[in-house]
């Protein structure tokens, strides 16, 4: 009798343990995109996917050889390098929502990945979203550059998405994209977005006449967007708050969406999570021969931004060497080989002691994250 009672208690305990494990699995499986992890590393589960937003527009009907046509060609080529670097380093799926002003342009972007090896192409998916502006705001489409303000309307365009990362086409990953996504899970209970500090322009330029976030403003090249929380943004919601800012400061705005976002988070600083400057490293952070980003000096650049045509010109040979190395990389080739090529290309790019080349450790700043990636993977 006692033996049978012990068996029943053991079976009941096992049943409760199994139920607990099943519930835990379902809980983790169903959590929203912005609430899975506190920190991303090799010991923690990966997100199911990382969701990016790209915006690509062109003026209607540019002739071949026209400056706008060449600008679109440049953006497509930059996007291919962006995809290559992201896929080479990621261990999860990447989904790109592409806002484009034509299905033809969207198809050209998707075609960039057709020659990727299957094991990389299978981790990549695209979704098309046509450009949209409210009828009474169509004039905002041409501010600064074509569709630059489109992201301000994204929460209204993606009602079913929980969280996305907006990213310009002129970026190169030097650290896995899921590590960038993990910053969503460092948001406090009210923060709705993340951007990195500008470290230039705001407060130093005569052209900057608008209020801005923090001591140096924000750069809007990469932006975490918790779309769910944005629906409850003060002043009537995200879209309404941005339009109020635009209407008040219209005559002073120069950098379109970036100025608008700086004014907005100057007013609501507690709603912004400040992303580390290593996740948006640009020529302006080193071109004076000093590194304005201590985190990049210590651990290396995680995400390199080629704004101001840095990837398309030779104005900063060291930064362009990183882009060119990824441009020449074939997916499926080892990252160790890529790292060796990068170090060699950085050495070869030392052609003058000016700009970022004046930093004595610039080669390490631009390659240390890749070295750390290889060490974590025991791939050296």
C-alpha positions in Angstrom: 0.0 0.0 0.0 2.8 2.4 0.9 4.7 1.5 -2.2 1.6 2.3 -4.4 1.2 5.6 -2.6 4.8 6.6 -3.3 4.4 5.7 -7.0 1.3 7.9 -7.2 3.1 10.8 -5.6 6.1 10.3 -7.9 3.8 10.2 -11.0 2.0 13.3 -9.8 5.3 15.1 -9.3 6.5 14.1 -12.8 3.2 15.3 -14.3 3.5 18.7 -12.6 7.2 19.1 -13.8 6.2 18.2 -17.4 3.3 20.7 -17.3 5.7 23.4 -16.1 8.1 22.7 -18.9 5.4 22.8 -21.5 4.1 26.1 -20.1 7.6 27.6 -20.1 8.1 26.5 -23.7 4.9 28.1 -24.8 5.6 31.3 -22.9 9.0 31.7 -24.5 7.7 30.8 -27.9 4.9 33.3 -27.8 6.6 36.4 -26.3 6.6 39.5 -28.5 9.6 40.6 -30.5 10.6 43.3 -28.0 10.7 41.1 -24.9 12.7 37.9 -25.4 16.1 38.7 -24.0 17.9 41.1 -21.6 21.2 40.4 -23.4 22.3 38.5 -26.4 25.2 36.1 -26.1 26.1 32.5 -27.1 24.5 31.1 -23.9 21.0 32.5 -24.5 18.4 31.6 -27.1 18.4 33.6 -30.3 15.4 35.6 -31.5 13.3 33.8 -34.1 14.0 36.7 -36.5 15.4 40.2 -36.7 13.1 42.6 -38.5 14.5 45.5 -40.4 12.9 48.3 -42.4 14.5 49.7 -45.5 13.2 52.7 -47.5 14.1 53.1 -51.1 12.7 55.7 -53.4 13.6 57.5 -56.7 12.3 60.4 -58.6 9.9 59.3 -61.3 11.6 58.3 -64.6 15.3 59.3 -64.2 17.2 58.8 -67.4 20.2 56.4 -67.5 23.2 58.3 -66.3 21.1 60.9 -64.5 22.3 61.7 -61.0 19.2 60.3 -59.4 19.5 57.1 -61.4 23.1 56.7 -60.2 22.0 57.4 -56.7 19.5 54.5 -56.8 22.2 52.3 -58.3 24.5 53.2 -55.4 21.8 52.5 -52.8 21.1 49.1 -54.4 24.8 48.2 -54.3 25.1 49.4 -50.7 22.1 47.3 -49.8 23.8 44.2 -51.3 26.8 44.8 -49.1 24.6 45.4 -46.0 22.8 42.1 -46.7 26.1 40.3 -47.2 27.6 41.5 -43.9 24.3 40.8 -41.9 23.9 37.3 -43.3 27.6 36.4 -42.8 27.4 37.2 -39.1 23.9 36.2 -38.1 22.8 32.9 -36.6 19.0 33.6 -37.1 16.6 34.7 -39.7 16.5 38.2 -41.1 13.3 39.8 -42.4 13.5 43.0 -44.4 10.3 45.1 -44.9 11.1 47.2 -47.9 9.2 50.5 -48.4 9.6 51.3 -52.1 7.9 53.6 -54.6 7.5 50.9 -57.2 7.3 47.1 -57.3 10.0 47.3 -60.0 12.5 48.9 -57.6 11.5 46.4 -54.9 12.2 43.5 -57.3 15.6 44.9 -58.1 16.4 44.9 -54.5 15.2 41.4 -53.9 17.2 40.2 -56.9 20.4 41.3 -55.2 20.3 38.1 -53.1 19.6 35.6 -56.0 23.2 34.5 -56.2 23.6 34.0 -52.5 24.3 30.4 -51.5 21.1 28.6 -50.4 22.1 28.3 -46.7 22.2 32.1 -46.6 19.3 32.9 -48.9 17.1 30.6 -46.8 17.7 32.9 -43.7 16.5 35.9 -45.6 13.0 37.1 -46.5 11.6 40.3 -48.0 8.2 42.1 -47.8 7.0 44.9 -50.1 5.3 47.9 -48.7 4.3 50.8 -51.0 5.3 54.3 -50.1 2.4 56.1 -48.3 1.9 59.7 -47.2 -1.4 61.2 -45.9 -3.1 63.2 -48.7 -2.6 66.4 -46.7 1.1 65.7 -46.2 2.3 64.7 -49.7 4.7 67.6 -49.8 6.7 66.0 -47.0 7.9 63.3 -49.4 10.5 65.6 -51.0 12.1 67.0 -47.9 15.9 66.6 -47.7 15.9 63.6 -50.0 13.1 61.5 -51.5 11.0 59.7 -48.9 13.4 60.7 -46.0 10.4 61.4 -43.8 8.6 58.2 -44.6 9.6 56.5 -41.4 7.5 59.0 -39.4 4.5 57.3 -40.8 5.6 53.7 -40.4 3.6 52.8 -37.2 0.4 53.6 -39.2 1.6 51.5 -42.1 2.5 48.4 -40.0 -0.3 48.0 -37.5 0.4 44.3 -36.9 4.2 44.6 -36.3 5.4 44.8 -32.7 9.0 46.0 -33.3 11.4 46.8 -36.2 14.8 48.4 -36.7 14.9 51.1 -39.3 18.3 51.1 -41.1 19.7 53.2 -43.9 21.2 51.3 -46.9 24.7 52.6 -46.2 25.6 50.4 -43.2 28.0 47.5 -42.8 27.7 45.0 -39.9 30.8 44.1 -38.0 28.8 42.4 -35.2 25.8 40.0 -35.5 22.5 41.8 -36.2 20.8 39.9 -33.3 23.1 41.8 -30.9 21.6 45.0 -32.2 18.1 43.6 -31.8 18.9 42.7 -28.2 18.9 46.4 -27.2 15.1 46.3 -27.5 15.2 44.2 -24.3 17.2 46.9 -22.4 14.4 49.4 -22.9 12.7 50.4 -19.6 8.9 50.3 -19.3 8.3 53.5 -21.2 11.0 53.9 -23.9 9.7 53.6 -27.4 12.7 54.1 -29.6 16.5 53.9 -29.7 19.1 56.0 -31.6 22.8 56.7 -31.3 24.2 60.1 -30.4 25.1 62.3 -33.3 28.4 63.6 -31.7 28.5 66.3 -34.5 26.3 68.9 -36.1 23.8 69.7 -33.4 25.0 72.5 -31.2 28.1 73.0 -33.4 26.7 73.9 -36.8 25.2 77.3 -37.9 22.7 75.3 -39.9 21.3 73.6 -36.8 18.6 75.9 -35.4 16.3 73.3 -33.8 16.1 71.8 -30.3 17.9 68.5 -30.0 18.2 65.5 -27.7 21.0 65.4 -25.1 24.4 67.2 -25.5 25.0 66.4 -29.2 21.7 65.3 -30.7 20.8 62.0 -32.4 21.7 60.4 -35.7 18.7 58.7 -37.3 20.5 56.3 -39.6 19.6 53.3 -37.4 16.5 53.4 -35.2 14.8 50.8 -33.0 11.1 51.3 -33.1 8.7 49.7 -30.6 5.6 50.2 -32.8 3.3 48.9 -30.1 4.3 51.5 -27.6 4.4 54.3 -30.3 0.6 54.0 -30.5 0.4 55.5 -27.0 2.9 58.2 -27.6 2.1 61.6 -25.9 0.4 64.3 -27.9 -2.1 62.0 -29.5 0.2 59.2 -30.8 3.4 58.9 -32.7 2.2 60.3 -36.0 0.3 63.2 -34.5 3.3 64.1 -32.2 5.7 64.2 -35.2 3.3 66.3 -37.3 2.9 68.8 -34.4 6.7 69.1 -34.3 6.9 69.6 -38.0 4.2 72.2 -38.1 5.8 74.2 -35.4 9.4 74.0 -36.6 8.9 73.7 -40.3 10.9 76.8 -41.3 13.9 75.8 -39.2 14.1 72.1 -40.2 17.0 71.2 -42.4 17.6 67.5 -42.0 14.0 66.4 -42.3 13.1 63.4 -40.2 16.3 63.6 -38.2 15.6 67.1 -37.1 12.0 66.2 -36.3 13.1 63.2 -34.2 15.6 65.4 -32.3 12.9 68.0 -31.5 10.5 65.2 -30.4 12.9 63.5 -28.0 14.2 66.9 -26.8 10.7 67.3 -25.5 10.3 63.6 -24.4 13.8 62.5 -23.5 12.7 59.7 -21.1 11.0 57.9 -24.0 14.3 57.4 -25.8 16.9 54.6 -25.2 20.3 55.9 -26.2 22.1 53.4 -28.4 25.9 53.1 -28.1 27.9 55.2 -30.6 29.6 52.0 -31.7 26.3 51.0 -33.3 26.4 54.0 -35.6 30.0 54.9 -36.2 30.6 57.6 -38.9 33.5 59.5 -40.4 32.5 62.6 -38.2 33.5 60.6 -35.1 37.1 60.3 -36.2 37.8 62.7 -39.0 39.6 65.2 -36.8 42.1 62.7 -35.7 40.4 62.0 -32.4 37.9 59.2 -31.6 34.7 60.7 -30.3 33.3 57.2 -29.5 35.0 55.7 -26.5 33.1 52.4 -26.9 34.4 51.9 -30.4 37.9 52.7 -29.2 37.7 50.0 -26.5 35.7 47.3 -28.3 35.6 48.2 -31.9 32.9 49.4 -34.3 29.8 47.2 -34.3 27.9 48.9 -37.1 29.7 51.2 -39.6 27.7 54.0 -41.2 28.9 55.3 -44.6 26.8 58.4 -44.7 27.9 61.5 -46.6 28.9 59.2 -49.4 31.8 57.8 -47.4 31.4 54.3 -49.0 31.2 55.8 -52.5 34.2 58.1 -52.4 37.9 58.0 -51.2 37.5 60.8 -48.7 38.1 58.4 -45.8 40.2 55.5 -47.2 40.1 53.5 -44.0 36.3 53.4 -43.8 36.0 52.7 -47.5 38.4 49.8 -47.0 35.9 48.1 -44.7 33.1 48.6 -47.2 35.2 47.3 -50.1 36.3 44.2 -48.1 32.7 43.3 -47.6 31.8 44.1 -51.2 34.4 41.6 -52.3 33.4 38.9 -49.8 31.6 35.9 -51.1 29.1 34.3 -48.7 30.3 30.9 -47.7 33.9 32.0 -47.5 35.3 31.9 -44.0 35.0 35.0 -41.7 38.7 34.3 -40.8 39.6 34.9 -44.4 37.5 38.0 -44.5 39.2 39.3 -41.3 42.7 38.7 -42.9 41.6 40.6 -46.0 40.2 43.4 -43.9 43.5 43.8 -42.0 45.5 43.8 -45.2 43.1 46.3 -46.9 43.3 48.6 -43.9 47.1 48.6 -44.0 47.0 49.3 -47.7 44.6 52.2 -47.1 47.2 54.1 -45.1 47.9 56.6 -47.9 47.9 59.9 -45.9 47.9 61.1 -42.4 44.6 62.9 -42.5 41.0 62.4 -41.3 40.4 59.1 -39.6 43.7 57.8 -40.7 45.3 60.0 -38.1 44.0 57.8 -35.4 46.9 55.5 -34.4 44.6 52.6 -33.6 42.0 53.1 -36.4 42.8 49.7 -37.9 41.9 48.0 -34.6 38.8 50.2 -34.2 37.5 49.0 -37.5 38.3 45.4 -37.1 38.2 44.4 -33.4 34.6 43.3 -33.4 35.3 40.8 -36.2 38.2 39.5 -34.2 36.0 39.1 -31.2 33.4 37.3 -33.3 36.0 34.8 -34.5 37.2 34.2 -31.0 33.7 33.5 -29.7 33.3 31.0 -32.5 36.7 29.5 -32.0 37.3 30.2 -35.7 40.8 31.6 -35.6 
